[in-house]
Amino acid sequence: MNLLSCSRVFCLVSLLALPLVAGDLGRRLPSEKTSYMDPVTGFPITVLTTDAANDHRVYQTHPQWTADGKSILFRSDRGTGGSSAYLVNESSGEIVQITETSDRISGDIHLSRKFMKMVFLREGSQTQVIEVDLAKLLADSAAGSMKPSTSYERNCGSLPLGMRASGFGLDADEKYIYFGASGGDVGKHLPPGVTPIGIPEGARMGAGPGGLRSFNLETGEIKVIIDTPFKMGHVQASPWMPGEIIYCHETGGDAPQRMWSVMADGTGNRPLYVESPNEWITHETVATRDEVMFNIIGHQHRLRLKPSGIAVINLRTDEIKILGQVEETVGSGEFPGTGGFWHCNGSPDGRWAVGDTFLGNIHLINRKTGEITLLTTDHKMRPDHCHPAFSADSKRVLIQSGHLTDGKSLDLMIIPIPQELLDCY
């Protein structure tokens, strides 16, 4: 039995030995941390979770690490019968459950970048906006003196009856969240003459109307930002510029115009990168104070007839730059799929881009030289995608990977940027 198999057996035995009680907030699980060398690149990979459960970290557009830089947020079902939020300490590997199993968490979970806090949405007859004091929760968990969840939570208010949220972003000043909305009064604030549109051809979703709302975390006040004729998705707030919001037409496929930007007061609503019919734009993320990084994907022959790859658009000038693309062969036939980059992210210091591919390989791009380095391979892209993201110091990449389970479940992994690459910048 190899080291990883032993680790899984040990974790399963340890988990079964822990009593599962009704109140499992603060439950601590032993480290599952291990490592391996990528067989193709030779680079070391740190594995943070190896439990048989699916370990989904939060979406790549949101902070992954707590404000102190020590722990990574993820969601998982670990013998509790429901999906809960957890933190894994990157150094020790110890795992702490930070929401109750009974919590019905809706959409995103958002960590504060400034304080040891997080915000999540709790479903019910009305969706509640909940702020959690992580510092207090972790301290009580370590001391074995957990209190009821209400001791760590602040109920900031509720969404209107009948309104549902489809993801949210935390404003740079952390006084507001901005959330995509459906139901309630959504659609009643469309500009005159604008009517909801249906699902685009070839898409799985996308019918409107959609809405974007602001929520004041101190007062609970909700304001209309805009309504859109299409389904709202992938809402994110700039970590640097208060009131600047990026959102998309969510289709589950190729939207006719994917990326949009607007200010929190509803002004400046506009498409980002006005796309042509032969381009497939996806997976945008705020990369720096002035840039949004995104993919012009090229996984089909027809999409390689125009430039494709990881790109950035300058929010102030609208200038576009393609950072790089890779070649892959996916499928077969007269025109086999050509794979390439699927999701991307930029380092906070502006030096790097990272992308996963249709074959589950992770590449690093030096934004100064354009050099592309293969970091690690064979991460399956199932049961979900890798969604790479950088640490706050821009020196490590976090992914979720199906590599160890042949795509049956996900584990969290850290890829340090090799020192020789950091030294060459």
TIROKE-809198 format. One record per residue (C-alpha): residue in one letter; y, x, z. Coordinates in steps of 0.02 Angstrom, whole numbers, plus 50000, padded with zeros to 5 digits. Layout:
aYXZ;...
This chain:
m500005000050000;n501695007549950;l503255008750057;l504054992949984;s502464982750009;c502344988850189;s504164984150216;r503854966350153;v502324964350266;f503264971050417;c504734959350385;l503584944350366;v502674948250528;s504304951250618;l505024934950554;l503504924850605;a503654932350779;l505414925450800;p505514907750870;l506434895450758;v507474883950865;a508634869850816;g510164880750845;d509824896450742;l511624902150725;g511734920650770;r509884923550742;r509574942050714;l508254948850595;p507624966750588;s508144978950453;e507244977850286;k508194992750218;t507285005050106;s507625014649945;y506875020849783;m507335032149638;d507635023549473;p506205029549361;v507325030849208;t508985037549274;g508375046649430;f509815039249530;p509465032949709;i509485014149741;t509705007249918;v508754991049946;l509514980450085;t508354965250081;t506494963950039;d506024947150114;a505074935349999;a506534923050006;n507884922449872;d509384932449931;h510914926749833;r512534935849870;v514144926349840;y514804925649663;q515514941649588;t517294935049583;h517364934549775;p517384947949912;q515624954049952;w515974964350108;t516734958750273;a518504964650310;d517864979150415;g516834985250267;k515214985250365;s514234969850311;i513814960350152;l513754941450139;f512294932250061;r511364915650063;s509504914150091;d508064903350152;r507174914050281;g505884902950364;t507174890150421;g506824876550293;g508584877350222;s509834889050141;s511004897750264;a512304911350258;y511904928650325;l512714945650345;v511734961650318;n512454977550395;e512494990450257;s512205004950377;s510904998150499;g510124985050386;e510144972350528;i510344954250470;v511274940350564;q511264921850522;i513064915550522;t512894896950478;e511734883850548;t510224879150444;s510824861050455;d512484865350372;r512674857850200;i513684871650118;s514564866049960;g515044878249823;d515724895349868;i515884904950031;h517414915950041;l517654931050154;s519394935750212;r519984952650149;k521144954650299;f520214947850450;m518434945850511;k518394927850453;m517624917350316;v517944900250241;f516624888150176;l516524869850126;r515364858350224;e514724843150129;g514694825850207;s515474808950179;q517034819650157;t516954838250120;q517644848550265;v518524865350249;i517844876650387;e518534893450445;v517334904550545;d517804918350669;l516524931450619;a517094944350746;k516754932650891;l515124926350817;l514424943850786;a514934949750959;d514064935051044;s512534937250934;a512404955650983;a512594951151167;g511304937251156;s512564924551219;m512784912651073;k513794896851098;p513824880850994;s514474882950817;t516084873950864;s516534889150971;y516714899550812;e517324886550689;r519004878950651;n518974862950550;c520484865050436;g520384847550365;s519434837150238;l519514833450052;p519974815550005;l518564802950004;g517624803849840;m518304820949790;r517074835249763;a517454853849751;s516754865149615;g517114882249687;f518684889349765;g519724905149783;l520664911749935;d522484915749899;a523114933549920;d524144928450072;e522614919050140;k523634903750185;y522884892950049;i521294890049954;y521304883849774;f519824873249723;g519144865349566;a518974846649591;s518134831249522;g518194813249581;g519574805749686;d521224806049593;v520644819349469;g521184814649293;k522654804149348;h523844818949327;l523434823549148;p524964826149037;p525454810848933;g524324808648782;v522974820548845;t521284812448869;p519654819348941;i518534828348818;g516644827848807;i515334841348816;p515574854648680;e514204856348550;g512794867448613;a513404866948794;r512504859948946;m514054853449035;g515934853449018;a516494835349004;g518154831449087;p519214827649173;g519374841949297;g520674846249425;l521404860749522;r522064857949698;s522834868549836;f522324866550018;n523424873050160;l522254881050288;e523494878350430;t524034860450398;g522634853350290;e523904847550161;i523194845449985;k524304846849831;v523974843849647;i524134859549542;i523534852749374;d522234841349296;t521294846849141;p520394836849006;f518824847449034;k517704852349180;m518524865049295;g517524880449346;h517524898449410;v519134896349510;q519774912849578;a521404918249656;s522164935349625;p521874946649777;w523554954849742;m524754941549678;p525014926149789;g524934909849692;e524114917049536;i522514907749487;i521194910749353;y520004896849303;c518874892149158;h518194877849054;e516454877349128;t515124872649000;g513584882549046;g513734889548870;d515074893848742;a516704884948779;p517964882548638;q519284890848749;r518524898548906;m519874907449009;w521484900149081;s522844905349203;v524074895149305;m525224897149455;a524944887449616;d526474876649584;g525734870949418;t526874881449308;g526314893749176;n524684885149132;r524034894148977;p522454900348892;l522004918648916;y521374927548761;v521464913848631;e519724914948557;s519054912148383;p517534901248338;n516454916848313;e516774923748488;w515864919448649;i516954923148800;t516244922748975;h516184929049155;e518004933349184;t518524941649347;v520194947849414;a520004966649401;t521694973949454;r523414967249499;d523834964849315;e522144963049228;v520714951049203;m519064958649146;f517864948249043;n516434949048919;i516474945748733;i514594944348728;g513594950448579;h511824944848613;q511624936648442;h511774944048269;r513214932348221;l514214938148373;r514074956448320;l515074952848162;k516644954848269;p517014967348409;s516094963448571;g515844970648744;i516734971948911;a518604969148886;v520194967748988;i521744957348957;n523414961749036;l524104946349124;r525904952049098;t525854957548915;d524274948948845;e523704965848776;i521824967148749;k520694982248762;i518804983048736;l518064995348858;g516314996948785;q514704989048726;v512864994148729;e511454991148606;e509854982148652;t508464973348558;v508024956648635;g506734945148553;s506054946448377;g506174938748204;e507264942448053;f508804944048163;p508204948748338;g509424946748480;t510534961748509;g510794959748696;g512204969948771;f513354966648917;w513264949649003;h514274950749166;c515594963349217;n516734968849356;g518144981249385;s518374993349529;p519874989849641;d520595007149603;g520595003449416;r519495018249372;w517845009849330;a517024994949248;v515224989849278;g514134978149178;d512394970949180;t511464967749017;f510274954848947;l508834966848988;g509404968849168;n510114986349154;i511694991749246;h512975002849160;l514565011049226;i516075013649113;n517375026949147;r518975017849099;k519915034149070;t518675042248950;g517645027348890;e516035036348939;i514605024148978;t513275029449105;l511635020249133;l511465018549322;t509855008649347;t508604998549247;d507404983749242;h508244971349359;k507484956549265;m509004944649265;r507904931549346;p507814920649445;d509684924249431;h510814937349355;c511294953949434;h513174950049445;p513754967849488;a515244970249603;f516134985449677;s516404989949859;a518204990549920;d518225009649907;s517635008649724;k516175020449759;r514685008449766;v514014994149660;l513124979049735;i511874968849635;q510564955549665;s508934960549583;g507244953649534;h506564971249504;l505394972449654;t504644955149630;d504524954749440;g505854941249438;k505074929649567;s506454931749697;l508044941649725;d508434956549836;l510114964549873;m510334982549813;i511704995649823;i511975008549686;p513085023149741;i514135030149599;p513435047849579;q514565061149651;e514575070849488;l515385055849404;l516665053649542;d517095072249530;c517355071349341;y518655057549344;
